[in-house]
Amino acid sequence: MQRICFVLQVKPERLEEYKERHRNVWPEMQAALRETGWGNYSLFLRDDGLLVGYLETEDFDKARSGMAQRAINDRWQREMGEFFVQPDGVLPDRAMLPLEEVFHL
């Protein structure tokens, strides 16, 4: 099992709306995440916009690839892209770069 942690940056002026959107994640999106191997998936948000994501999966590349093939994911990523500080045209799920795990107890 892989433990994956990544960081993204949410635009500070969009924090409240970002949190509100995640109170109501579409059921189809949640199902797609589960079906493609995204387990124990959590997002943590600091008040300056630092977003820390964590998930457990058998194979992160396979989990990302599985989601990339889902129309619901494409729709979600396009709607959520405006919330992030990132290069134009880069969808949030493509910007997830796993951090190196240096310790686990």
C-alpha positions as CSV (number, residue, x, y, z in Angstrom):
1,M,0.0,0.0,0.0
2,Q,1.3,3.4,-1.0
3,R,0.8,6.4,1.3
4,I,0.7,9.5,-0.9
5,C,1.0,13.1,0.3
6,F,0.9,16.2,-2.0
7,V,0.5,19.9,-1.7
8,L,-1.3,22.5,-3.9
9,Q,-1.9,26.2,-3.4
10,V,-5.5,27.5,-3.2
11,K,-6.0,31.1,-4.0
12,P,-6.5,32.9,-0.6
13,E,-9.5,34.8,-1.9
14,R,-11.2,31.6,-2.8
15,L,-10.8,29.6,0.4
16,E,-14.3,29.8,1.7
17,E,-15.8,28.8,-1.7
18,Y,-13.3,26.0,-2.0
19,K,-14.3,24.6,1.4
20,E,-18.0,24.9,0.5
21,R,-17.5,22.9,-2.7
22,H,-15.9,20.1,-0.7
23,R,-18.8,19.9,1.7
24,N,-20.8,18.8,-1.3
25,V,-18.5,16.7,-3.5
26,W,-20.7,15.0,-6.1
27,P,-21.6,11.4,-5.3
28,E,-20.5,10.3,-8.7
29,M,-17.1,11.9,-8.1
30,Q,-16.8,10.1,-4.7
31,A,-17.8,6.8,-6.3
32,A,-15.2,7.2,-9.1
33,L,-12.4,7.9,-6.5
34,R,-13.3,4.8,-4.6
35,E,-13.6,2.7,-7.8
36,T,-10.2,3.7,-9.0
37,G,-8.4,3.0,-5.7
38,W,-8.3,6.3,-3.8
39,G,-8.6,5.2,-0.2
40,N,-8.5,7.2,3.0
41,Y,-8.4,10.3,0.9
42,S,-8.2,13.6,2.9
43,L,-7.6,17.2,2.2
44,F,-6.3,19.7,4.8
45,L,-6.3,23.4,4.2
46,R,-4.3,26.1,5.9
47,D,-5.6,29.7,6.1
48,D,-3.0,30.9,3.7
49,G,-4.2,28.5,1.0
50,L,-1.7,25.7,1.5
51,L,-3.6,22.5,0.6
52,V,-2.2,19.2,1.8
53,G,-3.7,16.0,0.3
54,Y,-3.3,12.5,1.7
55,L,-4.4,9.1,0.3
56,E,-3.6,5.5,0.4
57,T,-3.6,3.4,-2.8
58,E,-2.1,0.2,-4.2
59,D,-0.7,2.1,-7.2
60,F,-0.8,5.9,-7.4
61,D,-0.1,6.0,-11.1
62,K,-2.9,3.5,-11.8
63,A,-5.3,5.4,-9.5
64,R,-4.5,8.7,-11.3
65,S,-4.8,7.1,-14.7
66,G,-8.1,5.6,-13.8
67,M,-9.5,8.9,-12.7
68,A,-8.1,10.6,-15.8
69,Q,-10.3,8.3,-17.9
70,R,-13.5,9.4,-16.1
71,A,-15.7,12.1,-17.6
72,I,-16.8,13.1,-14.1
73,N,-13.2,13.8,-13.1
74,D,-12.6,15.9,-16.1
75,R,-15.7,18.0,-15.3
76,W,-14.7,18.3,-11.6
77,Q,-11.1,19.3,-12.4
78,R,-12.1,21.9,-14.9
79,E,-14.6,23.5,-12.4
80,M,-12.0,23.4,-9.6
81,G,-9.0,24.6,-11.6
82,E,-9.9,28.2,-11.0
83,F,-9.3,27.8,-7.3
84,F,-5.6,27.1,-7.6
85,V,-2.4,29.0,-8.1
86,Q,-0.8,27.1,-10.9
87,P,0.2,27.5,-14.5
88,D,-2.6,28.2,-17.0
89,G,-4.1,25.0,-18.5
90,V,-2.8,22.7,-15.8
91,L,-5.7,20.9,-14.1
92,P,-5.3,20.3,-10.3
93,D,-5.1,16.5,-10.5
94,R,-2.2,16.8,-13.0
95,A,-0.3,19.1,-10.5
96,M,-0.4,16.6,-7.7
97,L,3.3,15.6,-7.2
98,P,3.8,13.2,-4.3
99,L,6.1,14.3,-1.5
100,E,8.9,12.0,-0.5
101,E,8.0,10.1,2.6
102,V,11.0,10.3,5.0
103,F,9.5,8.7,8.1
104,H,6.6,6.5,9.0
105,L,5.8,4.9,12.4
